[in-house]
Amino acid sequence: MSAESKSSTPRRGALLKGLLKVIITVGIFAAIFAEFGGGPVPIDAQIAQKGEVFVRANPQMPGILGKMKAKFKGTALPAATVPVSRADVCRAGAEGSVYFKLGETTTRFKPLRHCSDDSLAYVYSTDGKTRIPIAQATGTVSMLKQGTSLVPMDMEDLWAEVTSVKLSTFLPWFIFALLIKLVGIFANVFRWDILLRGQGLKFRFKYLCSTYFVGRYFGIVTPSTLGLDGWRLYDTIRLTRKPVECTTAIAVERVIGMVGLLTVILIFMPFTSLESRSLGELAAAMKLPLFAGVLFAMFLLLKPTWFMWMPRMIPVAKVRGFAQSAIESATAYSSRRGHLLLALGCAVFGQITTMFMYFGNAMALGIEGVSVSEVLYASAVMTLGTFLAPSASGEGVRELVFVALLGGKTSAAKAFLIGHLGFWIEKLPLSIPGGILLFMQPDAYQKVTQEDLEALKRETAAEAARSDADRGANEESSSAPSLDTNSSNQLPG
């Protein structure tokens, strides 16, 4: 095979990988709007005009946990629905579910498709295809039933919100959101650098930034931070041949990142009023466990020797091994608490920048009825959701969390767009550059294959054996030297 064809192979692979990422992303986006059981439902035009058949979900109805408590105590629940006038049905639809009731049948309908300027303005032909001003409607018409779906809206609702955005408002806040997130990314790279230095590994900041952005590109469609962490591990171990130190730095970084996230959630929780939403109620109920988790993680990082006995108490081998590995990783920094505290400060700062990115999104979309603290809190809970729920780079999870938390404060379409705009900010201008770097420098940033990893393991094992032999011959050389920042740790190419 010629040199030219060899060099073109990585480029073709990068293009195919990029195409696959786009297909998966579009597929997830389409699945969010899949609706079952919807469609037009006949109604007499005069009945719709009188507006005496409309009801809304009772705002006094507790969430899932509240219902469970009421059932346990034997307390009667309030009525599921309460009447709402035609003049108020659209405003009620922005806060929750609205229905029309014919006889014993209660049907949830799509208020965004029937409303204009906060008033019920339209009905539809019996086939659901032609929109008719309600004042001009006669005979049998229809209202559009809300079917079963992940979000209570469809693409038309979303497009109506997109087209209503004012460009003069959108652009400045979009740029703000982009830049504040970029600052947060550099804070995360600095956190990684601090932890690597705590292991005696010194890299140029420029090189770490390059590796981090390539990792972000790999992470576009991988669960949680799998792609980002996997590439960073591969690239740093490839240069240093020190897998324990590189893995320890990232493992501790994950723990610190989670501590920073939970800390921010606890700080903002008292300043929100989202407990009426089921997800908000669940998050509020987790206050004490979250606080306990933060305390445990902090003691684990600062006093890891206190927990050395814990893995022996775990019966499951895989969980026991994971716990042992986490404690050993934390032990590596037990004498470097300054590194840990500085890294924790970077983690909190990085999380706050992410929260303000979503605040910028809300401002760009002209969201009303939602406070700043509620957007920031929802952003932090959303980030936790992307860590816990299986997803491709959080796609789908972030939108569903925003709809679940803010859907009662603004329309579901606007809440959805707050989260979805964050996806495009993070994955286009702040992740695609890593793919461009991968495409432009295939020799330096080659595709990671199983053969690469196996070869790396063999080389690392041989290096460890030589290091053990050297330590046996000369005890004074027991500590491994730091990387030469002017040679092997320079940016490849």
C-alpha positions in Angstrom: 0.0 0.0 0.0 1.3 3.4 -1.0 2.1 6.1 1.6 -0.6 8.3 0.1 -3.3 5.6 0.5 -2.1 4.9 4.1 -2.5 8.5 5.0 -5.9 8.7 3.4 -7.2 5.8 5.4 -7.4 7.7 8.8 -9.1 10.6 7.0 -11.8 8.3 5.6 -12.2 6.7 9.0 -12.6 10.1 10.6 -15.2 11.1 8.0 -17.2 7.9 8.5 -17.0 8.3 12.3 -18.3 11.8 12.0 -21.1 10.7 9.7 -22.1 8.0 12.2 -22.2 10.5 15.0 -24.5 12.7 13.0 -26.8 9.8 12.2 -27.0 8.6 15.8 -27.7 12.2 17.1 -30.5 12.7 14.6 -31.9 9.3 15.5 -32.0 10.1 19.2 -33.6 13.5 18.4 -36.3 11.9 16.3 -37.0 9.3 19.0 -37.8 12.0 21.5 -40.7 13.2 19.5 -42.2 9.8 18.7 -45.9 9.9 19.6 -48.4 7.1 20.0 -52.1 7.4 20.2 -52.4 11.1 19.2 -54.6 12.6 16.5 -57.8 14.6 15.9 -60.8 14.0 18.3 -64.2 15.2 17.2 -66.0 18.0 19.1 -68.9 20.2 18.4 -67.8 23.7 17.5 -70.3 25.3 19.8 -69.1 23.3 22.8 -65.6 24.4 22.1 -66.6 28.0 21.7 -68.5 28.0 25.1 -65.4 26.6 26.8 -67.2 24.8 29.6 -65.6 21.5 28.9 -62.0 22.4 29.7 -60.1 21.2 32.8 -56.5 21.3 33.8 -54.3 19.1 35.9 -54.8 20.1 39.6 -51.8 22.1 40.7 -52.4 20.9 44.2 -51.8 17.3 43.2 -48.5 16.2 44.8 -45.8 14.5 42.8 -44.8 10.8 42.9 -43.3 11.0 46.4 -46.2 13.0 47.7 -48.7 10.4 46.4 -46.7 7.6 48.0 -46.7 9.5 51.4 -50.5 10.1 51.1 -51.1 6.5 50.3 -49.0 5.4 53.3 -50.7 7.8 55.7 -54.2 7.0 54.2 -54.7 10.7 53.3 -57.1 11.4 50.5 -55.6 13.0 47.3 -57.2 16.1 45.7 -59.1 15.8 42.5 -56.9 15.0 39.5 -58.3 17.9 37.4 -60.0 21.2 38.1 -62.2 23.3 35.7 -60.5 26.0 33.7 -62.2 28.7 31.6 -61.6 29.1 27.9 -59.8 32.4 28.6 -57.3 30.7 30.9 -56.9 27.3 29.3 -53.8 28.4 27.2 -52.0 29.9 30.2 -52.8 26.7 32.1 -51.4 24.7 29.2 -48.1 26.4 29.6 -47.9 25.3 33.2 -49.1 21.7 32.8 -51.6 19.4 31.2 -55.0 20.6 29.9 -57.9 18.5 28.8 -61.4 18.7 27.4 -64.1 16.5 28.9 -67.0 15.1 26.9 -69.3 12.9 29.0 -67.1 10.5 30.9 -64.2 10.8 28.5 -61.4 13.2 29.4 -58.9 13.9 26.6 -55.6 15.7 26.9 -55.0 18.1 24.0 -52.2 20.1 22.6 -52.6 23.7 23.7 -49.7 25.1 21.6 -51.5 24.0 18.5 -54.8 25.6 19.5 -53.6 28.8 21.2 -52.4 32.2 20.0 -51.5 35.2 22.2 -52.5 33.2 25.3 -56.1 32.6 24.1 -57.8 29.6 22.5 -57.9 30.7 18.9 -58.1 27.6 16.7 -59.8 24.3 16.2 -59.1 21.8 13.3 -61.0 20.1 10.6 -62.2 16.5 11.4 -59.2 15.1 9.7 -56.9 17.3 11.8 -55.1 18.8 8.8 -56.8 22.2 8.4 -56.7 24.8 11.2 -59.9 26.9 11.6 -60.4 30.1 13.6 -62.6 29.0 16.5 -64.9 32.0 16.1 -65.7 30.9 12.5 -66.0 27.2 13.2 -69.4 25.4 12.7 -70.6 21.9 13.0 -68.2 19.1 14.0 -64.6 20.0 14.2 -61.7 18.4 16.1 -59.1 19.1 18.7 -55.7 17.5 18.6 -55.1 14.8 21.2 -51.8 14.7 23.0 -50.6 11.1 22.5 -48.0 9.2 24.6 -44.5 10.6 24.1 -41.4 11.6 26.0 -42.2 15.3 25.7 -45.7 16.9 25.5 -45.1 18.5 22.1 -44.3 17.8 18.5 -42.0 19.2 15.8 -44.5 21.9 14.8 -44.6 23.2 18.4 -40.8 23.3 18.5 -40.6 25.0 15.1 -43.1 27.6 16.2 -40.8 28.5 19.1 -37.7 28.5 17.0 -39.3 30.9 14.4 -40.4 33.2 17.2 -36.9 33.9 18.5 -35.5 37.4 17.8 -32.1 37.3 16.2 -31.1 40.5 17.9 -31.7 38.9 21.3 -30.5 35.4 20.4 -27.0 36.2 19.0 -25.5 38.2 22.0 -26.7 35.6 24.5 -25.7 32.7 22.4 -22.1 34.1 22.1 -22.2 34.6 25.9 -23.2 31.0 26.5 -20.5 29.8 24.1 -17.7 31.8 25.7 -18.7 31.0 29.3 -18.6 27.3 28.5 -15.3 27.6 26.8 -13.9 29.2 30.0 -15.3 26.3 31.9 -13.5 23.8 29.6 -10.2 25.5 30.2 -10.9 25.3 33.9 -11.4 21.6 33.5 -8.2 21.2 31.6 -6.4 23.1 34.4 -8.0 20.8 36.9 -6.6 17.8 35.0 -3.2 19.5 34.8 -3.2 20.0 38.6 -3.9 16.4 39.3 -1.3 15.2 36.8 1.3 17.4 38.5 0.2 15.8 41.8 1.4 12.5 40.3 4.7 14.0 39.1 3.6 14.3 35.4 4.2 17.7 33.8 2.7 18.5 30.4 2.5 21.7 28.5 -1.0 23.2 28.9 -1.3 23.6 25.2 -0.8 19.9 24.7 -3.4 19.0 27.4 -5.9 21.3 25.7 -5.4 19.6 22.4 -5.8 16.1 23.9 -8.9 17.3 25.8 -10.6 18.6 22.7 -9.9 15.4 20.7 -11.4 13.5 23.7 -14.5 15.8 23.5 -14.9 14.9 19.9 -14.8 11.1 20.7 -17.3 11.8 23.4 -20.0 13.3 21.1 -21.9 10.0 21.0 -20.4 8.0 23.9 -22.1 7.6 27.3 -21.2 10.1 29.9 -17.5 11.0 29.7 -16.4 7.6 28.3 -15.0 9.0 25.1 -13.3 12.0 26.7 -11.7 10.0 29.5 -10.7 7.1 27.2 -8.8 9.3 24.8 -7.1 11.2 27.5 -5.9 8.0 29.2 -4.7 6.6 25.9 -2.8 9.7 24.9 -1.1 10.4 28.2 -0.2 6.7 28.9 1.1 6.5 25.3 3.6 9.3 26.1 4.5 8.6 29.7 4.2 4.8 29.9 2.8 5.4 33.4 -0.7 4.0 33.4 -1.2 4.0 37.2 -0.4 7.7 37.5 -2.5 8.7 34.5 -5.4 6.6 35.5 -5.3 7.8 39.1 -5.4 11.4 38.0 -8.5 10.9 36.0 -10.2 8.7 38.6 -9.7 11.3 41.3 -10.8 14.0 38.8 -14.1 12.1 38.4 -14.7 12.0 42.1 -13.8 15.7 42.5 -16.1 16.6 39.6 -19.0 14.7 41.2 -18.3 16.4 44.6 -18.3 19.8 42.8 -21.6 19.0 41.1 -23.4 17.8 44.2 -22.1 20.8 46.1 -23.5 23.2 43.6 -26.9 21.4 43.6 -27.1 21.7 47.4 -26.2 25.4 47.3 -28.9 26.3 44.8 -31.6 23.9 46.0 -33.0 26.3 48.7 -33.4 29.1 46.1 -35.8 27.3 43.8 -39.5 26.5 43.9 -39.6 23.5 41.7 -40.8 21.0 44.3 -44.2 20.9 42.7 -42.7 19.1 39.7 -42.1 15.3 40.3 -38.4 15.5 39.4 -37.9 18.6 41.5 -39.7 16.9 44.4 -37.5 13.8 44.0 -34.3 16.0 43.9 -35.4 17.8 47.0 -36.1 14.5 48.8 -32.5 13.5 48.1 -31.1 16.5 50.0 -29.7 14.5 52.9 -28.3 11.6 50.8 -26.6 14.1 48.5 -25.0 16.0 51.5 -23.9 12.6 52.9 -22.3 11.8 49.6 -20.4 15.0 49.5 -19.1 14.5 53.0 -18.1 10.9 52.3 -16.3 11.9 49.1 -14.4 14.7 50.8 -13.2 12.5 53.6 -12.3 9.8 51.1 -10.1 12.3 49.3 -8.6 13.9 52.3 -8.4 10.9 54.7 -8.4 7.8 52.5 -6.7 5.6 55.1 -9.9 5.8 57.2 -11.7 3.7 54.5 -9.1 1.0 53.8 -11.2 -1.6 55.6 -14.4 -1.0 53.6 -13.7 -3.0 50.4 -13.2 -6.2 52.5 -16.8 -5.9 53.6 -18.2 -5.9 50.0 -19.2 -9.4 48.9 -19.4 -8.7 45.1 -16.0 -9.0 43.6 -16.4 -6.3 40.9 -17.8 -3.8 43.3 -15.1 -4.7 45.8 -12.4 -4.2 43.2 -13.8 -0.8 42.1 -14.0 0.4 45.7 -10.4 -0.7 46.4 -9.2 1.0 43.2 -11.0 4.3 44.2 -9.5 4.3 47.7 -6.0 3.5 46.3 -6.4 6.4 43.9 -7.4 8.8 46.6 -4.4 7.6 48.7 -2.1 8.8 46.0 -3.1 12.4 46.9 -3.2 12.0 50.7 -0.1 14.1 51.0 -1.1 16.6 48.3 -4.2 18.1 49.7 -3.4 21.5 48.2 -3.7 19.9 44.7 -7.1 18.3 45.7 -8.5 21.6 47.1 -7.4 23.6 44.0 -8.8 20.9 41.7 -12.1 21.0 43.7 -12.3 24.8 43.2 -11.8 24.3 39.5 -14.6 21.6 39.5 -17.1 24.0 41.2 -16.1 26.8 38.9 -16.4 24.6 35.8 -19.9 23.5 36.8 -21.0 27.0 37.4 -19.9 28.0 33.9 -22.0 25.2 32.5 -25.0 26.4 34.5 -24.5 29.9 33.2 -24.3 28.6 29.7 -27.8 27.3 30.0 -28.8 30.6 31.6 -27.5 32.2 28.4 -29.6 29.8 26.4 -32.7 30.8 28.3 -32.0 34.5 27.7 -31.3 33.9 24.0 -34.7 32.2 23.6 -36.5 35.0 25.5 -37.8 32.7 28.3 -40.2 34.3 30.7 -41.7 33.1 34.0 -38.5 31.3 35.1 -36.1 32.8 37.6 -32.3 32.8 37.2 -31.9 30.4 40.2 -34.4 27.9 38.7 -32.5 27.8 35.4 -29.2 27.4 37.2 -30.5 24.7 39.5 -32.2 22.8 36.6 -28.9 22.9 34.7 -27.0 21.3 37.6 -29.7 18.6 38.0 -29.5 18.0 34.3 -25.8 17.5 34.5 -26.3 14.9 37.2 -28.9 13.2 35.0 -26.4 12.9 32.1 -24.0 11.1 34.4 -26.6 8.7 35.7 -28.8 7.9 32.8 -27.6 5.9 29.8 -27.4 8.2 26.7 -25.2 9.3 23.8 -23.3 12.3 25.2 -26.4 13.3 27.2 -28.6 13.7 24.1 -32.2 13.3 25.1 -31.5 13.4 28.9 -30.7 17.1 29.0 -33.9 18.0 27.1 -36.1 15.7 29.2 -34.8 17.0 32.5 -35.4 20.6 31.5 -38.9 19.8 30.3 -39.6 17.9 33.6 -38.3 20.7 35.8 -39.2 23.9 33.9 -42.1 22.7 31.8 -44.5 24.1 34.5 -42.9 27.5 34.4 -42.7 27.9 30.7 -43.8 26.0 27.6 -42.4 22.5 27.1 -41.0 23.6 23.8 -39.0 26.4 25.3 -37.8 24.3 28.2 -36.7 21.7 25.6 -34.8 24.2 23.6 -32.9 25.5 26.6 -31.4 22.0 26.9 -31.1 21.2 23.3 -29.3 24.5 22.4 -26.7 23.4 25.0 -26.1 20.2 23.1 -25.3 22.1 19.9 -23.0 24.5 21.7 -21.1 21.7 23.4 -20.9 19.4 20.4 -20.4 21.7 17.4 -18.1 24.7 18.2 -16.7 23.1 21.4 -16.2 19.5 20.2 -16.0 19.4 16.4 -12.6 21.2 16.5 -11.2 18.1 18.1 -12.4 16.1 15.1 -10.8 18.6 12.8 -7.5 18.2 14.7 -7.9 14.4 14.3 -8.6 14.8 10.6 -5.7 17.2 9.9 -3.1 15.3 11.9 -3.8 11.5 11.4 -0.2 10.5 12.2 -0.2 12.3 15.6 -3.8 11.5 16.5 -4.3 8.1 15.1 -7.4 5.9 15.6 -7.2 4.0 18.9 -7.5 0.3 18.1 -7.4 -2.8 20.3 -4.0 -3.6 18.9 -2.8 -0.1 20.0 -4.0 -0.8 23.5 -2.5 -4.3 23.7 0.8 -3.0 22.5 0.7 -0.2 25.0 0.0 -2.7 27.8 3.0 -4.8 26.8 5.3 -1.8 26.6 4.1 -0.5 29.9 4.6 -3.9 31.6 8.2 -4.1 30.2 8.8 -0.6 31.5 7.5 -1.5 34.9 9.8 -4.6 35.0 12.8 -2.5 34.1 11.9 0.0 36.8 11.6 -2.7 39.4 15.0 -4.0 38.4 16.5 -0.5 38.7 15.0 0.0 42.1 16.5 -3.3 43.2 19.9 -2.3 42.0 19.8 1.2 43.4 17.3 2.1 46.2 18.1 5.8 45.7 16.2 5.8 42.4 12.9 4.6 43.9 10.9 7.6 42.8 10.1 7.9 39.1 11.4 11.1 37.4 9.0 13.8 36.1 8.4 14.1 32.4 10.7 16.4 30.5 8.4 19.2 29.4 10.6 20.0 26.4 10.7 16.6 24.8 8.3 13.6 25.1 5.4 15.6 26.3 5.3 18.1 23.5 2.3 18.2 21.2 2.9 15.5 18.6 3.7 16.7 15.1 
